Amino acid sequence: MRAVVLMGVAEAPVAVMVAAMLLMLPVATELVAASKTIYAEWRRLIGATCGRWCWHLATAFRYDRGPTHR
C-alpha cells in the first residue's frame, strides 16, 4: 500500500508537467508561426536592401564615364 502511495506522489509532478505542456502547445505553435513570419520579413527586407545597394554600386561607377551620380 505504501509503495502505491509513493508511486502516486512520484507521478503527480509528471502529470502536472504533461498538463502544462499540453496547455502551452497552442502558444508554442503561435510562436513558431510568428517566428517564421518574422524571418521571412527580415529575409525580404535584407534581400531588397542588399539588392538595391548592389545595383547602385554596379551602376554608380562605370569605367567609360566615371561616376554617374553628380
N, CA, C and O atoms as a Tripos MOL2 file, in Angstrom:
@<TRIPOS>MOLECULE
protein
  280   279    70     0     0
PROTEIN
NO_CHARGES

@<TRIPOS>ATOM
      1 N           0.8360   -1.1990    0.0000 N.3       1 MET1
      2 CA          0.0000    0.0000    0.0000 C.3       1 MET1
      3 C           0.8760    1.2560    0.0000 C.2       1 MET1
      4 O           0.5990    2.2380   -0.6890 O.2       1 MET1
      5 N           1.9280    1.1840    0.7900 N.am      2 ARG2
      6 CA          2.8150    2.3350    0.8840 C.3       2 ARG2
      7 C           3.5020    2.6180   -0.4500 C.2       2 ARG2
      8 O           3.7010    3.7760   -0.8150 O.2       2 ARG2
      9 N           3.8610    1.5660   -1.1730 N.am      3 ALA3
     10 CA          4.5060    1.7310   -2.4760 C.3       3 ALA3
     11 C           3.5570    2.3770   -3.4700 C.2       3 ALA3
     12 O           3.9770    3.1880   -4.2950 O.2       3 ALA3
     13 N           2.2880    2.0270   -3.3960 N.am      4 VAL4
     14 CA          1.3020    2.6170   -4.3070 C.3       4 VAL4
     15 C           1.1580    4.1060   -4.0250 C.2       4 VAL4
     16 O           1.0620    4.9020   -4.9580 O.2       4 VAL4
     17 N           1.1420    4.4890   -2.7690 N.am      5 VAL5
     18 CA          1.0310    5.9020   -2.3990 C.3       5 VAL5
     19 C           2.2620    6.6560   -2.8670 C.2       5 VAL5
     20 O           2.1400    7.7460   -3.4260 O.2       5 VAL5
     21 N           3.4530    6.0940   -2.6480 N.am      6 LEU6
     22 CA          4.6780    6.7490   -3.0820 C.3       6 LEU6
     23 C           4.7250    6.8760   -4.5990 C.2       6 LEU6
     24 O           5.1960    7.8830   -5.1270 O.2       6 LEU6
     25 N           4.2330    5.8460   -5.3060 N.am      7 MET7
     26 CA          4.2300    5.9160   -6.7590 C.3       7 MET7
     27 C           3.2700    7.0110   -7.2430 C.2       7 MET7
     28 O           3.5570    7.7150   -8.2110 O.2       7 MET7
     29 N           2.1480    7.1420   -6.5710 N.am      8 GLY8
     30 CA          1.2000    8.1940   -6.9290 C.3       8 GLY8
     31 C           1.7770    9.5780   -6.6940 C.2       8 GLY8
     32 O           1.5540   10.4900   -7.4900 O.2       8 GLY8
     33 N           2.5180    9.7400   -5.6080 N.am      9 VAL9
     34 CA          3.1540   11.0230   -5.3090 C.3       9 VAL9
     35 C           4.2470   11.3170   -6.3300 C.2       9 VAL9
     36 O           4.4170   12.4630   -6.7450 O.2       9 VAL9
     37 N           4.9850   10.2950   -6.7330 N.am     10 ALA10
     38 CA          6.0650   10.4960   -7.6980 C.3      10 ALA10
     39 C           5.5230   10.8310   -9.0820 C.2      10 ALA10
     40 O           6.1660   11.5610   -9.8370 O.2      10 ALA10
     41 N           4.3490   10.3060   -9.4230 N.am     11 GLU11
     42 CA          3.7920   10.5590  -10.7480 C.3      11 GLU11
     43 C           3.0430   11.8840  -10.8310 C.2      11 GLU11
     44 O           2.7530   12.3520  -11.9320 O.2      11 GLU11
     45 N           2.7280   12.4900   -9.7080 N.am     12 ALA12
     46 CA          1.9720   13.7420   -9.7300 C.3      12 ALA12
     47 C           2.7220   14.8560  -10.4580 C.2      12 ALA12
     48 O           2.1130   15.5350  -11.2850 O.2      12 ALA12
     49 N           4.0090   15.0790  -10.1970 N.am     13 PRO13
     50 CA          4.7090   16.1360  -10.9410 C.3      13 PRO13
     51 C           4.7700   15.8580  -12.4420 C.2      13 PRO13
     52 O           4.7320   16.7870  -13.2490 O.2      13 PRO13
     53 N           4.8660   14.5820  -12.8150 N.am     14 VAL14
     54 CA          4.8890   14.2370  -14.2350 C.3      14 VAL14
     55 C           3.5590   14.6080  -14.8770 C.2      14 VAL14
     56 O           3.5300   15.1520  -15.9810 O.2      14 VAL14
     57 N           2.4580   14.3150  -14.1910 N.am     15 ALA15
     58 CA          1.1390   14.6560  -14.7230 C.3      15 ALA15
     59 C           0.9790   16.1690  -14.8410 C.2      15 ALA15
     60 O           0.3940   16.6670  -15.8030 O.2      15 ALA15
     61 N           1.4990   16.8890  -13.8650 N.am     16 VAL16
     62 CA          1.4230   18.3530  -13.9140 C.3      16 VAL16
     63 C           2.2480   18.8840  -15.0820 C.2      16 VAL16
     64 O           1.8220   19.8050  -15.7780 O.2      16 VAL16
     65 N           3.4240   18.3060  -15.2980 N.am     17 MET17
     66 CA          4.2640   18.7580  -16.4140 C.3      17 MET17
     67 C           3.6090   18.4510  -17.7560 C.2      17 MET17
     68 O           3.6520   19.2700  -18.6730 O.2      17 MET17
     69 N           3.0030   17.2690  -17.8710 N.am     18 VAL18
     70 CA          2.3280   16.9160  -19.1230 C.3      18 VAL18
     71 C           1.1550   17.8510  -19.3650 C.2      18 VAL18
     72 O           0.9450   18.3030  -20.4910 O.2      18 VAL18
     73 N           0.3890   18.1460  -18.3220 N.am     19 ALA19
     74 CA         -0.7370   19.0660  -18.4690 C.3      19 ALA19
     75 C          -0.2550   20.4620  -18.8570 C.2      19 ALA19
     76 O          -0.8720   21.1220  -19.6930 O.2      19 ALA19
     77 N           0.8390   20.9100  -18.2580 N.am     20 ALA20
     78 CA          1.3770   22.2290  -18.6000 C.3      20 ALA20
     79 C           1.8670   22.2620  -20.0400 C.2      20 ALA20
     80 O           1.6800   23.2570  -20.7410 O.2      20 ALA20
     81 N           2.4960   21.1720  -20.4840 N.am     21 MET21
     82 CA          2.9620   21.1250  -21.8720 C.3      21 MET21
     83 C           1.7880   21.1510  -22.8470 C.2      21 MET21
     84 O           1.8530   21.8090  -23.8850 O.2      21 MET21
     85 N           0.7160   20.4360  -22.5110 N.am     22 LEU22
     86 CA         -0.4590   20.4400  -23.3840 C.3      22 LEU22
     87 C          -1.1180   21.8150  -23.4200 C.2      22 LEU22
     88 O          -1.6380   22.2360  -24.4540 O.2      22 LEU22
     89 N          -1.0940   22.5090  -22.2850 N.am     23 LEU23
     90 CA         -1.6620   23.8590  -22.2620 C.3      23 LEU23
     91 C          -0.8050   24.8440  -23.0490 C.2      23 LEU23
     92 O          -1.3270   25.8070  -23.6100 O.2      23 LEU23
     93 N           0.5030   24.6130  -23.0940 N.am     24 MET24
     94 CA          1.3990   25.5250  -23.8030 C.3      24 MET24
     95 C           1.4910   25.2370  -25.3000 C.2      24 MET24
     96 O           2.0900   26.0210  -26.0360 O.2      24 MET24
     97 N           0.9200   24.1440  -25.7590 N.am     25 LEU25
     98 CA          1.0380   23.7690  -27.1660 C.3      25 LEU25
     99 C           0.4910   24.8360  -28.1140 C.2      25 LEU25
    100 O           1.1670   25.1560  -29.0920 O.2      25 LEU25
    101 N          -0.7030   25.4080  -27.8800 N.am     26 PRO26
    102 CA         -1.1590   26.4740  -28.7930 C.3      26 PRO26
    103 C          -0.2410   27.6910  -28.7990 C.2      26 PRO26
    104 O          -0.0340   28.3120  -29.8410 O.2      26 PRO26
    105 N           0.3050   28.0270  -27.6400 N.am     27 VAL27
    106 CA          1.2260   29.1630  -27.5640 C.3      27 VAL27
    107 C           2.4880   28.8570  -28.3610 C.2      27 VAL27
    108 O           3.0060   29.7220  -29.0660 O.2      27 VAL27
    109 N           2.9770   27.6380  -28.2520 N.am     28 ALA28
    110 CA          4.1880   27.2580  -28.9790 C.3      28 ALA28
    111 C           3.9580   27.3030  -30.4820 C.2      28 ALA28
    112 O           4.8260   27.7630  -31.2250 O.2      28 ALA28
    113 N           2.8050   26.8350  -30.9420 N.am     29 THR29
    114 CA          2.5450   26.8750  -32.3860 C.3      29 THR29
    115 C           2.4200   28.3120  -32.8750 C.2      29 THR29
    116 O           2.8530   28.6280  -33.9830 O.2      29 THR29
    117 N           1.8350   29.1820  -32.0640 N.am     30 GLU30
    118 CA          1.7560   30.5980  -32.4370 C.3      30 GLU30
    119 C           3.1470   31.2200  -32.5090 C.2      30 GLU30
    120 O           3.4340   32.0020  -33.4160 O.2      30 GLU30
    121 N           4.0100   30.8730  -31.5560 N.am     31 LEU31
    122 CA          5.3700   31.4140  -31.5690 C.3      31 LEU31
    123 C           6.1480   30.9330  -32.7850 C.2      31 LEU31
    124 O           6.9030   31.7010  -33.3810 O.2      31 LEU31
    125 N           5.9710   29.6740  -33.1560 N.am     32 VAL32
    126 CA          6.6610   29.1520  -34.3350 C.3      32 VAL32
    127 C           6.1720   29.8650  -35.5840 C.2      32 VAL32
    128 O           6.9730   30.2440  -36.4380 O.2      32 VAL32
    129 N           4.8590   30.0500  -35.6960 N.am     33 ALA33
    130 CA          4.3140   30.7450  -36.8650 C.3      33 ALA33
    131 C           4.7990   32.1900  -36.9150 C.2      33 ALA33
    132 O           5.1430   32.6950  -37.9830 O.2      33 ALA33
    133 N           4.8270   32.8510  -35.7670 N.am     34 ALA34
    134 CA          5.2890   34.2410  -35.7300 C.3      34 ALA34
    135 C           6.7680   34.3320  -36.0880 C.2      34 ALA34
    136 O           7.1760   35.2470  -36.8030 O.2      34 ALA34
    137 N           7.5680   33.3970  -35.6000 N.am     35 SER35
    138 CA          8.9960   33.4570  -35.9070 C.3      35 SER35
    139 C           9.2450   33.2020  -37.3890 C.2      35 SER35
    140 O          10.1540   33.7950  -37.9690 O.2      35 SER35
    141 N           8.4520   32.3300  -38.0090 N.am     36 LYS36
    142 CA          8.6030   32.1030  -39.4490 C.3      36 LYS36
    143 C           8.2400   33.3630  -40.2260 C.2      36 LYS36
    144 O           8.9100   33.7110  -41.1980 O.2      36 LYS36
    145 N           7.1820   34.0440  -39.7980 N.am     37 THR37
    146 CA          6.7810   35.2790  -40.4710 C.3      37 THR37
    147 C           7.8520   36.3530  -40.3110 C.2      37 THR37
    148 O           8.1970   37.0400  -41.2720 O.2      37 THR37
    149 N           8.3740   36.4940  -39.1000 N.am     38 ILE38
    150 CA          9.4150   37.4980  -38.8550 C.3      38 ILE38
    151 C          10.6550   37.1820  -39.6860 C.2      38 ILE38
    152 O          11.2690   38.0820  -40.2600 O.2      38 ILE38
    153 N          11.0220   35.8990  -39.7500 N.am     39 TYR39
    154 CA         12.1960   35.5060  -40.5300 C.3      39 TYR39
    155 C          11.9880   35.8100  -42.0130 C.2      39 TYR39
    156 O          12.8990   36.2880  -42.6890 O.2      39 TYR39
    157 N          10.7860   35.5310  -42.5110 N.am     40 ALA40
    158 CA         10.5060   35.8140  -43.9210 C.3      40 ALA40
    159 C          10.5560   37.3140  -44.1980 C.2      40 ALA40
    160 O          11.0680   37.7360  -45.2360 O.2      40 ALA40
    161 N          10.0330   38.1150  -43.2860 N.am     41 GLU41
    162 CA         10.0700   39.5660  -43.4730 C.3      41 GLU41
    163 C          11.5030   40.0880  -43.4450 C.2      41 GLU41
    164 O          11.8630   40.9450  -44.2510 O.2      41 GLU41
    165 N          12.3190   39.5830  -42.5310 N.am     42 TRP42
    166 CA         13.7180   40.0080  -42.4800 C.3      42 TRP42
    167 C          14.4510   39.6270  -43.7540 C.2      42 TRP42
    168 O          15.2360   40.4140  -44.2840 O.2      42 TRP42
    169 N          14.1950   38.4110  -44.2510 N.am     43 ARG43
    170 CA         14.8560   37.9930  -45.4880 C.3      43 ARG43
    171 C          14.4340   38.8880  -46.6470 C.2      43 ARG43
    172 O          15.2590   39.2600  -47.4810 O.2      43 ARG43
    173 N          13.1500   39.2320  -46.7010 N.am     44 ARG44
    174 CA         12.6750   40.1020  -47.7780 C.3      44 ARG44
    175 C          13.3150   41.4820  -47.6670 C.2      44 ARG44
    176 O          13.7680   42.0480  -48.6610 O.2      44 ARG44
    177 N          13.3480   42.0130  -46.4540 N.am     45 LEU45
    178 CA         13.9120   43.3450  -46.2470 C.3      45 LEU45
    179 C          15.4040   43.3710  -46.5590 C.2      45 LEU45
    180 O          15.8840   44.2680  -47.2530 O.2      45 LEU45
    181 N          16.1320   42.3870  -46.0450 N.am     46 ILE46
    182 CA         17.5770   42.3460  -46.2890 C.3      46 ILE46
    183 C          17.8540   42.1060  -47.7650 C.2      46 ILE46
    184 O          18.7620   42.7130  -48.3310 O.2      46 ILE46
    185 N          17.0800   41.2260  -48.3920 N.am     47 GLY47
    186 CA         17.2650   40.9670  -49.8200 C.3      47 GLY47
    187 C          17.0160   42.2050  -50.6520 C.2      47 GLY47
    188 O          17.7650   42.5000  -51.5830 O.2      47 GLY47
    189 N          15.9530   42.9360  -50.3130 N.am     48 ALA48
    190 CA         15.6520   44.1540  -51.0680 C.3      48 ALA48
    191 C          16.7370   45.2060  -50.8520 C.2      48 ALA48
    192 O          17.1640   45.8650  -51.8000 O.2      48 ALA48
    193 N          17.1770   45.3600  -49.6210 N.am     49 THR49
    194 CA         18.1980   46.3630  -49.3230 C.3      49 THR49
    195 C          19.5210   46.0100  -49.9850 C.2      49 THR49
    196 O          20.1460   46.8600  -50.6190 O.2      49 THR49
    197 N          19.9510   44.7580  -49.8410 N.am     50 CYS50
    198 CA         21.2320   44.3630  -50.4330 C.3      50 CYS50
    199 C          21.1640   44.4100  -51.9500 C.2      50 CYS50
    200 O          22.1250   44.8090  -52.6090 O.2      50 CYS50
    201 N          20.0240   43.9990  -52.5050 N.am     51 GLY51
    202 CA         19.8790   44.0640  -53.9530 C.3      51 GLY51
    203 C          19.9410   45.4880  -54.4630 C.2      51 GLY51
    204 O          20.5550   45.7630  -55.4940 O.2      51 GLY51
    205 N          19.3080   46.3860  -53.7420 N.am     52 ARG52
    206 CA         19.3120   47.7960  -54.1370 C.3      52 ARG52
    207 C          20.7200   48.3680  -54.0600 C.2      52 ARG52
    208 O          21.1540   49.0740  -54.9700 O.2      52 ARG52
    209 N          21.4380   48.0680  -52.9770 N.am     53 TRP53
    210 CA         22.7980   48.5830  -52.8390 C.3      53 TRP53
    211 C          23.7270   48.0000  -53.8900 C.2      53 TRP53
    212 O          24.5810   48.7020  -54.4320 O.2      53 TRP53
    213 N          23.5580   46.7030  -54.1790 N.am     54 CYS54
    214 CA         24.4020   46.0940  -55.2180 C.3      54 CYS54
    215 C          24.1310   46.7470  -56.5680 C.2      54 CYS54
    216 O          25.0550   46.9790  -57.3470 O.2      54 CYS54
    217 N          22.8500   47.0440  -56.8460 N.am     55 TRP55
    218 CA         22.5160   47.6830  -58.1160 C.3      55 TRP55
    219 C          23.1300   49.0830  -58.1710 C.2      55 TRP55
    220 O          23.6770   49.4880  -59.1970 O.2      55 TRP55
    221 N          23.0360   49.8180  -57.0600 N.am     56 HIS56
    222 CA         23.6220   51.1610  -57.0300 C.3      56 HIS56
    223 C          25.1350   51.1100  -57.2170 C.2      56 HIS56
    224 O          25.7040   51.9120  -57.9580 O.2      56 HIS56
    225 N          25.7710   50.1730  -56.5490 N.am     57 LEU57
    226 CA         27.2220   50.0650  -56.6890 C.3      57 LEU57
    227 C          27.6080   49.6510  -58.1040 C.2      57 LEU57
    228 O          28.6250   50.1000  -58.6330 O.2      57 LEU57
    229 N          26.7990   48.8000  -58.7100 N.am     58 ALA58
    230 CA         27.1270   48.3390  -60.0550 C.3      58 ALA58
    231 C          26.9070   49.4310  -61.0910 C.2      58 ALA58
    232 O          27.6280   49.5000  -62.0870 O.2      58 ALA58
    233 N          25.9130   50.2850  -60.8620 N.am     59 THR59
    234 CA         25.6040   51.3010  -61.8720 C.3      59 THR59
    235 C          26.2180   52.6580  -61.5550 C.2      59 THR59
    236 O          26.2550   53.5270  -62.4260 O.2      59 THR59
    237 N          26.6980   52.8620  -60.3360 N.am     60 ALA60
    238 CA         27.2210   54.1800  -59.9730 C.3      60 ALA60
    239 C          28.5840   54.4330  -60.5970 C.2      60 ALA60
    240 O          28.8970   55.5680  -60.9550 O.2      60 ALA60
    241 N          29.3810   53.4140  -60.7310 N.am     61 PHE61
    242 CA         30.7220   53.5930  -61.2760 C.3      61 PHE61
    243 C          30.8440   52.8090  -62.5780 C.2      61 PHE61
    244 O          30.9530   51.5830  -62.5770 O.2      61 PHE61
    245 N          30.8250   53.5240  -63.6560 N.am     62 ARG62
    246 CA         31.0270   52.8970  -64.9540 C.3      62 ARG62
    247 C          32.3790   53.3560  -65.4660 C.2      62 ARG62
    248 O          32.7200   54.5370  -65.4000 O.2      62 ARG62
    249 N          33.1290   52.4160  -65.9690 N.am     63 TYR63
    250 CA         34.5140   52.7200  -66.3260 C.3      63 TYR63
    251 C          34.6160   53.6650  -67.5210 C.2      63 TYR63
    252 O          35.6100   54.3780  -67.6630 O.2      63 TYR63
    253 N          33.6060   53.6750  -68.3730 N.am     64 ASP64
    254 CA         33.7220   54.5360  -69.5540 C.3      64 ASP64
    255 C          33.4100   55.9890  -69.2380 C.2      64 ASP64
    256 O          33.9630   56.8850  -69.8750 O.2      64 ASP64
    257 N          32.5330   56.2460  -68.2650 N.am     65 ARG65
    258 CA         32.1250   57.6230  -67.9920 C.3      65 ARG65
    259 C          32.4420   58.0860  -66.5800 C.2      65 ARG65
    260 O          32.1960   59.2470  -66.2550 O.2      65 ARG65
    261 N          32.9710   57.2330  -65.7430 N.am     66 GLY66
    262 CA         33.2090   57.6250  -64.3630 C.3      66 GLY66
    263 C          31.9250   57.5380  -63.5490 C.2      66 GLY66
    264 O          30.9540   56.9160  -63.9810 O.2      66 GLY66
    265 N          31.9170   58.1500  -62.3890 N.am     67 PRO67
    266 CA         30.7060   58.0940  -61.5560 C.3      67 PRO67
    267 C          29.5180   58.7430  -62.2580 C.2      67 PRO67
    268 O          29.6370   59.8290  -62.8260 O.2      67 PRO67
    269 N          28.3710   58.0650  -62.2140 N.am     68 THR68
    270 CA         27.1860   58.5990  -62.8960 C.3      68 THR68
    271 C          26.3750   59.5140  -62.0030 C.2      68 THR68
    272 O          25.5470   60.2770  -62.5020 O.2      68 THR68
    273 N          26.5880   59.4620  -60.7030 N.am     69 HIS69
    274 CA         25.8370   60.3760  -59.8340 C.3      69 HIS69
    275 C          26.6250   61.6650  -59.6770 C.2      69 HIS69
    276 O          27.8110   61.6420  -59.3470 O.2      69 HIS69
    277 N          25.9720   62.7710  -59.9120 N.am     70 ARG70
    278 CA         26.6530   64.0690  -59.8150 C.3      70 ARG70
    279 C          25.8970   64.9850  -58.8980 C.2      70 ARG70
    280 O          26.3110   66.1250  -58.6860 O.2      70 ARG70
@<TRIPOS>BOND
     1     1     2 1
     2     2     3 1
     3     3     4 2
     4     3     5 am
     5     5     6 1
     6     6     7 1
     7     7     8 2
     8     7     9 am
     9     9    10 1
    10    10    11 1
    11    11    12 2
    12    11    13 am
    13    13    14 1
    14    14    15 1
    15    15    16 2
    16    15    17 am
    17    17    18 1
    18    18    19 1
    19    19    20 2
    20    19    21 am
    21    21    22 1
    22    22    23 1
    23    23    24 2
    24    23    25 am
    25    25    26 1
    26    26    27 1
    27    27    28 2
    28    27    29 am
    29    29    30 1
    30    30    31 1
    31    31    32 2
    32    31    33 am
    33    33    34 1
    34    34    35 1
    35    35    36 2
    36    35    37 am
    37    37    38 1
    38    38    39 1
    39    39    40 2
    40    39    41 am
    41    41    42 1
    42    42    43 1
    43    43    44 2
    44    43    45 am
    45    45    46 1
    46    46    47 1
    47    47    48 2
    48    47    49 am
    49    49    50 1
    50    50    51 1
    51    51    52 2
    52    51    53 am
    53    53    54 1
    54    54    55 1
    55    55    56 2
    56    55    57 am
    57    57    58 1
    58    58    59 1
    59    59    60 2
    60    59    61 am
    61    61    62 1
    62    62    63 1
    63    63    64 2
    64    63    65 am
    65    65    66 1
    66    66    67 1
    67    67    68 2
    68    67    69 am
    69    69    70 1
    70    70    71 1
    71    71    72 2
    72    71    73 am
    73    73    74 1
    74    74    75 1
    75    75    76 2
    76    75    77 am
    77    77    78 1
    78    78    79 1
    79    79    80 2
    80    79    81 am
    81    81    82 1
    82    82    83 1
    83    83    84 2
    84    83    85 am
    85    85    86 1
    86    86    87 1
    87    87    88 2
    88    87    89 am
    89    89    90 1
    90    90    91 1
    91    91    92 2
    92    91    93 am
    93    93    94 1
    94    94    95 1
    95    95    96 2
    96    95    97 am
    97    97    98 1
    98    98    99 1
    99    99   100 2
   100    99   101 am
   101   101   102 1
   102   102   103 1
   103   103   104 2
   104   103   105 am
   105   105   106 1
   106   106   107 1
   107   107   108 2
   108   107   109 am
   109   109   110 1
   110   110   111 1
   111   111   112 2
   112   111   113 am
   113   113   114 1
   114   114   115 1
   115   115   116 2
   116   115   117 am
   117   117   118 1
   118   118   119 1
   119   119   120 2
   120   119   121 am
   121   121   122 1
   122   122   123 1
   123   123   124 2
   124   123   125 am
   125   125   126 1
   126   126   127 1
   127   127   128 2
   128   127   129 am
   129   129   130 1
   130   130   131 1
   131   131   132 2
   132   131   133 am
   133   133   134 1
   134   134   135 1
   135   135   136 2
   136   135   137 am
   137   137   138 1
   138   138   139 1
   139   139   140 2
   140   139   141 am
   141   141   142 1
   142   142   143 1
   143   143   144 2
   144   143   145 am
   145   145   146 1
   146   146   147 1
   147   147   148 2
   148   147   149 am
   149   149   150 1
   150   150   151 1
   151   151   152 2
   152   151   153 am
   153   153   154 1
   154   154   155 1
   155   155   156 2
   156   155   157 am
   157   157   158 1
   158   158   159 1
   159   159   160 2
   160   159   161 am
   161   161   162 1
   162   162   163 1
   163   163   164 2
   164   163   165 am
   165   165   166 1
   166   166   167 1
   167   167   168 2
   168   167   169 am
   169   169   170 1
   170   170   171 1
   171   171   172 2
   172   171   173 am
   173   173   174 1
   174   174   175 1
   175   175   176 2
   176   175   177 am
   177   177   178 1
   178   178   179 1
   179   179   180 2
   180   179   181 am
   181   181   182 1
   182   182   183 1
   183   183   184 2
   184   183   185 am
   185   185   186 1
   186   186   187 1
   187   187   188 2
   188   187   189 am
   189   189   190 1
   190   190   191 1
   191   191   192 2
   192   191   193 am
   193   193   194 1
   194   194   195 1
   195   195   196 2
   196   195   197 am
   197   197   198 1
   198   198   199 1
   199   199   200 2
   200   199   201 am
   201   201   202 1
   202   202   203 1
   203   203   204 2
   204   203   205 am
   205   205   206 1
   206   206   207 1
   207   207   208 2
   208   207   209 am
   209   209   210 1
   210   210   211 1
   211   211   212 2
   212   211   213 am
   213   213   214 1
   214   214   215 1
   215   215   216 2
   216   215   217 am
   217   217   218 1
   218   218   219 1
   219   219   220 2
   220   219   221 am
   221   221   222 1
   222   222   223 1
   223   223   224 2
   224   223   225 am
   225   225   226 1
   226   226   227 1
   227   227   228 2
   228   227   229 am
   229   229   230 1
   230   230   231 1
   231   231   232 2
   232   231   233 am
   233   233   234 1
   234   234   235 1
   235   235   236 2
   236   235   237 am
   237   237   238 1
   238   238   239 1
   239   239   240 2
   240   239   241 am
   241   241   242 1
   242   242   243 1
   243   243   244 2
   244   243   245 am
   245   245   246 1
   246   246   247 1
   247   247   248 2
   248   247   249 am
   249   249   250 1
   250   250   251 1
   251   251   252 2
   252   251   253 am
   253   253   254 1
   254   254   255 1
   255   255   256 2
   256   255   257 am
   257   257   258 1
   258   258   259 1
   259   259   260 2
   260   259   261 am
   261   261   262 1
   262   262   263 1
   263   263   264 2
   264   263   265 am
   265   265   266 1
   266   266   267 1
   267   267   268 2
   268   267   269 am
   269   269   270 1
   270   270   271 1
   271   271   272 2
   272   271   273 am
   273   273   274 1
   274   274   275 1
   275   275   276 2
   276   275   277 am
   277   277   278 1
   278   278   279 1
   279   279   280 2
@<TRIPOS>SUBSTRUCTURE
     1 MET1         2 RESIDUE 1 A MET
     2 ARG2         6 RESIDUE 1 A ARG
     3 ALA3        10 RESIDUE 1 A ALA
     4 VAL4        14 RESIDUE 1 A VAL
     5 VAL5        18 RESIDUE 1 A VAL
     6 LEU6        22 RESIDUE 1 A LEU
     7 MET7        26 RESIDUE 1 A MET
     8 GLY8        30 RESIDUE 1 A GLY
     9 VAL9        34 RESIDUE 1 A VAL
    10 ALA10       38 RESIDUE 1 A ALA
    11 GLU11       42 RESIDUE 1 A GLU
    12 ALA12       46 RESIDUE 1 A ALA
    13 PRO13       50 RESIDUE 1 A PRO
    14 VAL14       54 RESIDUE 1 A VAL
    15 ALA15       58 RESIDUE 1 A ALA
    16 VAL16       62 RESIDUE 1 A VAL
    17 MET17       66 RESIDUE 1 A MET
    18 VAL18       70 RESIDUE 1 A VAL
    19 ALA19       74 RESIDUE 1 A ALA
    20 ALA20       78 RESIDUE 1 A ALA
    21 MET21       82 RESIDUE 1 A MET
    22 LEU22       86 RESIDUE 1 A LEU
    23 LEU23       90 RESIDUE 1 A LEU
    24 MET24       94 RESIDUE 1 A MET
    25 LEU25       98 RESIDUE 1 A LEU
    26 PRO26      102 RESIDUE 1 A PRO
    27 VAL27      106 RESIDUE 1 A VAL
    28 ALA28      110 RESIDUE 1 A ALA
    29 THR29      114 RESIDUE 1 A THR
    30 GLU30      118 RESIDUE 1 A GLU
    31 LEU31      122 RESIDUE 1 A LEU
    32 VAL32      126 RESIDUE 1 A VAL
    33 ALA33      130 RESIDUE 1 A ALA
    34 ALA34      134 RESIDUE 1 A ALA
    35 SER35      138 RESIDUE 1 A SER
    36 LYS36      142 RESIDUE 1 A LYS
    37 THR37      146 RESIDUE 1 A THR
    38 ILE38      150 RESIDUE 1 A ILE
    39 TYR39      154 RESIDUE 1 A TYR
    40 ALA40      158 RESIDUE 1 A ALA
    41 GLU41      162 RESIDUE 1 A GLU
    42 TRP42      166 RESIDUE 1 A TRP
    43 ARG43      170 RESIDUE 1 A ARG
    44 ARG44      174 RESIDUE 1 A ARG
    45 LEU45      178 RESIDUE 1 A LEU
    46 ILE46      182 RESIDUE 1 A ILE
    47 GLY47      186 RESIDUE 1 A GLY
    48 ALA48      190 RESIDUE 1 A ALA
    49 THR49      194 RESIDUE 1 A THR
    50 CYS50      198 RESIDUE 1 A CYS
    51 GLY51      202 RESIDUE 1 A GLY
    52 ARG52      206 RESIDUE 1 A ARG
    53 TRP53      210 RESIDUE 1 A TRP
    54 CYS54      214 RESIDUE 1 A CYS
    55 TRP55      218 RESIDUE 1 A TRP
    56 HIS56      222 RESIDUE 1 A HIS
    57 LEU57      226 RESIDUE 1 A LEU
    58 ALA58      230 RESIDUE 1 A ALA
    59 THR59      234 RESIDUE 1 A THR
    60 ALA60      238 RESIDUE 1 A ALA
    61 PHE61      242 RESIDUE 1 A PHE
    62 ARG62      246 RESIDUE 1 A ARG
    63 TYR63      250 RESIDUE 1 A TYR
    64 ASP64      254 RESIDUE 1 A ASP
    65 ARG65      258 RESIDUE 1 A ARG
    66 GLY66      262 RESIDUE 1 A GLY
    67 PRO67      266 RESIDUE 1 A PRO
    68 THR68      270 RESIDUE 1 A THR
    69 HIS69      274 RESIDUE 1 A HIS
    70 ARG70      278 RESIDUE 1 A ARG
